[in-house]
Amino acid sequence: MPELPEVETIRRTLEPRLVGKTIDRVDVHCDRIIHGLEPAAFCARLAGRTIASLGRFGKYLFFVFDDVSLVSHLRMEGKYFLKPGEDPVVKHEHVVFRFTDGSSLRYHDTRKFGTMELVPKGQELRLKAIEAMGPEPASPAFSGAYLARRGNTAARPVKSFLLDQNIVAGLGNIYVDETLFRAAVHPETIAKHLFRAEWDRIALAAKQVIERAVSDGGTTIRSYVSSLGVSGMFQTELKVHMQKGKPCPTCGTTVVKTVVGGRGTYYCPRCQVKKPGKGLVVGLTGGIASGKSAVERLFRKAGFPVLDADAVYKDLSKSGKVLYNDIVAAFGSGILGETGEIDRAKLGAIVFRDAAARGRLNAIAHPAVRAAMLSWIETQKQKGAELIVASVPLLFEAGFETFCDATVSLWCPPRIQLERLMKRNGFTREEALRRIGAQMPLKEKCRKATHQIDNAGTRKQLHEEFEAVLRTLRS
């Protein structure tokens, strides 16, 4: 399939030879290629129009006229050839543009997968299929930060992720293989397991690969040939793609071929080591007084970084911090203590009695807490943490589970939860029930979680439950 560099080469080859030519008529020999209009209407719209320029985005080619543009996608086998008008139309030449000077442009497509569609001039990028596409590798919007943000929850191989045109426009099979080799990333590594530094390497490698491929005129393998016989030379730069059985240019290890997402994939098994789930983000949750703090301590003792959303919220709501003014503005100065700080007991007395007030507080706090926790998680990933624990009481209620690879919920019988809360906080039964009722029921949390720890027994039993879950998480 022609990819971004090949389509750019076609544009550069055709533009100086087509600009200024006026279409006398268009002959369509395969109706399925024409989209948006009936073939007869398509031909009528183009008759008499003069080509002003040629453009491109991703793998789409634009023929720009005075007030309309022809958007062409070559798909698997599409090619354009300039020929004298009197030359006979050969097999697979499905659309023929005949110019007033006697020349013709032939669209050749053995599989008939290509498409052509007319859009108002200047609206090419508003075409639905193009509008949904991600940035091109050369775009300022394309970066390691962008890829990390899009890949944070992607549970598919990084090769499949990069081939998705809604993520990156114009990257195809050849150039993804070459990009991942240069970035030293195994094509089957799950996207969400990559660190920010690896995304940075991928972004840089993609920019360099595409820039060099465009400079070399693309890659001429299989069926791709540029118009007028211009052949791309990037195939001489290929490090792994189509190099099965040859030595890796970096380490000498034999390049191997596999299949990822249905696409033939080439890589060096030594330079591109498939990594396990590094930086696995575990969301820890549980109802109030269900024993979450005890499990946090077990994770820390096992050597894993833990961040408690409650601690983040407390810090962000201090005087001078990002949440302080918004909370005071929403609930009044009556929630302040003698030192001018927010008195959590006073604020709690309001929000646990009024669901609407609780909703206002959550709307203020959740975005800031989420941002702080995601930043911390990214830092831990860059440090190489094997497993990262985000402890969030309202994990599911706030939608925080979306940035977690796995979730663990604590369980204990409601009777035990009630007794613990009354004893720990000195609450009356009524107040304790009110606090418990303000959260998602424990049964629902456990149903949503990928793992469950029973904390109804002894400390020894809790430790055994924890170890069992930890083994599963690390497997």
N, C-alpha and C positions, 0 to 999 in steps of 0.2 A: 504494500500500500504506500503510495506517495505520502510522505510526512511533511512537516513544516519546511525543512530545507529544500525538499524537492519541489514543493508548490511555489516557494519563493524563487527557485531557479527557473521554473516555468514562467512565472510572472516577469522576471528580469529578461528572459529570452524573448518572450512574446511582445512585451510592451513597445520597444522601439520599432518593431515590425508591424504593429497593429494600429498604434495611435494615428489618428487622421483618416483611417479607412472608413468608408461609408458602406453600410450593409445594403445590398440590392434586394436580397431575399434570403430566407432561412428555410432549409428543408429538414423536416423531422422524420426520421425513419423508425424511431422507437418512442412511442408516446409516453411510456412509463418514466422516462428520464425527466420530462417536463412536469413541474409541480406548480400549483397555484393558479394556473390558467389552462384552458384547453390548448392543445398544440397549435391550432389555427390562430387563436388569439395571440399566443406567444409570438408566432412568426409575424403577425400583422403589427404588433407593438414595436418590433425591432426594425422592420423595413424602413429604409431611409435614414436611419440614425447613424451618427458618426462616433467612433470610439474616442473618448477623451483621455482615458488613463486606465491602468490596471492596478488593482489593489489586492490585499490579502489579509486574512486573519485566521490564525491556526492553519487548518488544512483547506480553508475555503478561498477560492479565487474570485475576484470581483472584476467584471468588465463594466466600466463606468461610461455612460453616455451623457447627454445633456441634462436629462431630468429623470433618468431611470438607470438602475444598475442590474446587471445579470450576475447572480450569485451561483457559482458552480462548485460542486464538491465532487472530486474525482473518485472517491471511495477506493475500491481495491485495485482496479485496473485502468482507470480513466487516463487518457492522454490527449494532447492537442497537437495537430500537425498543420503546418501551412503548405498548401499545394496549389498548383495552377488550377484555375476553375474548370478547365476542360478535362482534367484527369478524371477517369471513371471513379465512381464511388465504390469502394471495396467493402468487403465483409467487415462488420463491426463498426463502420463509420456511421454512427446513429444520428448525429446532428451536423449539418453542413451549413456554415455561414458563407454566403457568396457575396463578394464585395464588388463595388462598381468598377474597380480597376481590373477586374478579371481574375483576381486571386481568390482563394477560399481558405477558410479555417475549418478543419475537420475534427470533430470529437469522436474518438475511437475508444470503445469500451467493450471488451470481450464478455464481461459478466453482466453488463447493463445495470450496475448498481449505482452509478453516478446520478447526480441530480442537478437540475438547473431551475432557477426561480427568479422572477423579476420583482424588484422592490424599488420604491422611490429612491432617487439619488440621495445619499447622505444617511439613509436608514438601514444600511447593510448590517450594522452591528445590533440593530433592533430586531432582526429576524429571530424568531423564538429559539431556534436551535443554537444560534450564535450568542444570544443574550445570556443563555444559561452557562456558557463556557467560562472557565477560569482564565487567569492572566497567562500570557505567553511568557516563556522563560526570560526574554529580554526586557519584560515590563518591570518598572520600578515596584509594582505591586507584588511581584514574585520574589519571595525571600525565604530564608529558613524559618523566620517567625511565622510567615503565612502558612507554610507547609505544616509546621508544628501545630498551629491552631486548627487547621483542617484535619490533621491526622491524629489529634489527641484521642479521639474516640473510635477511630477506624479499625475495625477488627478484621481487616483483610490484608493479604500480603502487600508489601510496599510497592512491588511492581504493578499489581492490579490498581493500586491507589493512584500511581503516577500516570497510568494509561487512561484514567478517567478524564475525559475532556472537560468535565465540569470542575475538575481540580486544576489541571494544567492544560492550556490550549496548545495543540500542535505536537506534543510529545507522543511518539509512536513506539512500536516494538523495538526497532533498531536502537533508537537513541535512549530509551529507558535502560536497556542492557548496558550501553556504554556509560551512561550517567552513573548507574549503581556500581559499576566496576571502578570508575574513577573516585567515587565516594567511599569505596570499601564497605559496601552494605550488601548483604545477601538478599537476593530478590524475593525470598520467601519469608523474610522477617516481617512479623505483623507490624503494621504501620504505627499503631498506638504504643508499641514497645520501644520506639526509637527515642533517643535523647535529642535535645535541642541541637547539640553540636553535630549530630549526624544529619539532621535536617539542614543545617547550615552547609555541610559538605555537599549534600545532594543538590541544593539550590545553586551553589557555585559551579558544581560539575555540569549541571544541566545547561546553565548559561554558556559555559565554555564549549561544551559539545555542540550545541546548536549554532553558536557563533562560528565555530570552525567548519561545521558541515555546510552552513550557508555560504561561507567563503569558498569552500571546495566544490560548490554546485550540487550538493546532495550526495546520495549514495546510489550507485547504479548496480542493483542486484535484482535478480528475478526479472519482473516485467517492466520495471520503471526505466523509461528513457525520456529525457527532456526533449522538448520540441526542437526540430531541426537537427536531431542527432547529438545534441549537447549531452555529454555523459558526466555524471557526478563523479568526483574523485575521492569522496570521503571514505569509500571502501578501503582505500589504502591506509586509513587511520584507525580502522576497526581493531579494538583490542581483544574483545571476546565474542561479539556477535558473529555468527557463522564460522567461528574458529574452533569448533569442537575437535578435540584430539590434538590440538596444537599447544605448544608451551605458552603459559602466561608470560607476557612481556615483562612483568615485574618480578615474579619469583620462579618461573620455569615450570610450575605445576601444570598438569594437563587441564586445559579448559574443558568443562563438561556441559552437557545440554540436558535440560529438564523441561517440564511443561508447567507454567504458572497461569492459572486462569484461562486455560485453553490456548495459550500462546507459547511458541517455542522460545526457550529462555536459555541464555548462555552466561556462564560465570566462572570465576576461579574459586575452587573450594578452599584454597588457602588464604587468598587475599580477602575473600568475602565469606567470612564465617557466619553461619546461621546462629543467631543468639537466642537464648531462652527469653522468657518474659521479663526482661530487665525493667526495673522501675515500675513494677506492678503496683498500681494504686488500689489500696483496700479501703473501702468505706466502712467504718465501724459505727454502729448505732444500737439503740435499745431504748426502752422506755425509762423515764425518770426512776432512779433507785433500782435499776435492774442489774447493776454491777459493771457498767461500762468503764468506770475508772480503774477497776481491778484488772480488766483485760488490757486497758491501755498500758498499765504497769508491766504486764507480761510481755507485751510487744516490745516495750523499751528494754526490758531485761534481756530479750532475745537479740537485741542490737539493732532494732529497726526504728527509724525516725517516726515520731507520732506528733501530730498537731491537733489540738482540741478546738473545735469551732467556738465553743463557749469562751475559751481563753482569748481567741482572736476578737470575739465580740466585746469582751470586757476591755481589752486594750484599745480597740477602735472607738469605744464610747467614753473614754476618759476626756477630761477637759483639754481642749486644744487639739483633739484628734478628729478624724473625718466624720464620725457619726454624732458627736456630742451635740452640736448646734441643732441638727435636724431632729434629734430625739426630744430635746428640750422644747423646741418650737412646736412639736406635735403634741406633747403631753403637759407642757407648762412647767414653771419653776418649782411647783410643789413636789416634784419628784427628786429635787436636789437635797443632799444632806448638808450638814453644817460646814463642810469643807468646800462646798460648791460642786462636788462630784455627784454623778447620778447615783441615787440610792436604789440599788437593785430590788430591795424589799418593797419600797414604795411603788416602784414601777411595776413589779410583779403583782402587787395587790390590784393594780388597774387592769393589766392585760389578761390575767387569769380569770377575771370576772366578766370580761367583755370581749367576745370574739372579734368584734369590729376593731377594737383597740389593738388586739393581738395582731390582727391583719395589717394594721398601719405600721406597727413596730417591725413586723417581718418584711414589709415592703421597703422599709428604710434600711434595715440591717443586712438582709440576705445578699444583695448585689455586692456590697463592700466586703463582706466576709468571704463570699465566693471568690472574688478577685484576689484577696489576700492569700487564700488557701491555694489557689491555682498557681500563684507566683511562688509560693513556698514549695509546692510539689515540683514545679519546673526546676527549682534550685536543687532539690534532692535528686532529681533525675540526672542533672548535670554532674552531681557529685558521685554518681554511679550506684546509688542505693538500689539494692535488690528488691526491696519491698517497702512501700511507703504507706503509712496509715493516716487517713483523715478521719478523725473521730467527730461525728456530727449527730447530735441528738435528733435533729429534724431532717435527717438525710433524705428520706423519701418525700416528706412534706414540702421541702424546699427544692426538690429536683436535683439535689447535689449528686445523686447516684450516677448522673450522666457522665461525670468525669472519672468514674471509678471502674477499674477492671473487674473487681469482685466486691461483694458486700457481705458483711458479717453482722448479724443481729443477735443481741443477747435475749435470752428467754428466762423467765421465772414465772411461777403462778401468780395471778393477781393478788392473792392473799399475802404472799411473801413481799411482793412489791409494795403493797399498802403499808404493811408493818414496818418495812425498812424506811420508808419515806417519813412516817410519823415519828419513828425513833430518831432518825438522822437530823431532821429539820425542826422537830418539835411542833409539827402541824397537828391540828385537830383532824379527826377522821374526815370531816366535811371538806376542809381545805386540801387535805392530801388527795381526796377523790377528785377535787376540782383540777388540781395540777395534772393528775394522771389522765383525766378526761380531755385535757387540752391537747394531748398528743395522739398520734395514730395508735390504735390498739396494738399491743405486743404481738398478737397473733397475725395481724396484717403485716407488721414489719418483718416477722419471720417468714411469712409467705413470699414477700417480695425479695428478700435477701437470697443471695446465692449460697450462703453458709449460715449455720445457726450454732450458737453455743448455749448450752443449758447451764444456767447459774442458780439452780435451785438446791444444789447440794453443798458439800464441804469444799474447802479451799483446794484440797487434793483433787477432788472430782473436777473442779473448775479448771485446774491446771491440765488434767488429762484431756478434757474437752478442747482446751486451747491448743494443745500439742497436736491433736488429731486434725483440727482445722488447719493449723499451720503447715502440716505435712501436705495436705491437699493443695493449699495455696502455692507451695513451692514446687509441686510436682509438674 
